[in-house]
Amino acid sequence: MGLYQAMDKALQDRDAEAYIGLLHDDYRFVRHQSGETMDRAAMAELIRRMMADDAVEVRDQRLIYENAEILVEHSVMDFPDGTREAVMGVHTLKDRKILRTETGATLLKT
């Protein structure tokens, strides 16, 4: 199974631990709103909270491109505050795991 397929399955199953298992030990997430970064532990907690909240929904997930060094995906996300964003995720890969994620998001009218 490719990395994207594993990520998509974890999201569809709302399996936070499976998703977290795809993150490299040196993982960093760059927040699109502020440019601040989160390490693997902080991201793991965020993933657990998001997947436990039925108001957070990832829809229309699709792979744009994947090779051994990069994975690019797009989805629409619904959030508990009623907002919806189109999100482009760019994941740098290392050792078949996600090393770094940067996102770009566009607020959509609901």
Buried (B, 14 or more C-beta within 10 A) or exposed (E): EEBBEBBBEBBEEBBBEBBBEBBBEEBBBBEBEEEEBBEBEEBBEEBBEBBEEEEBBBEEBEBEEBEEEEBBBBBBBBEEEEEBBBBBBBBBBBEEBBBBBBBEBEEEEE
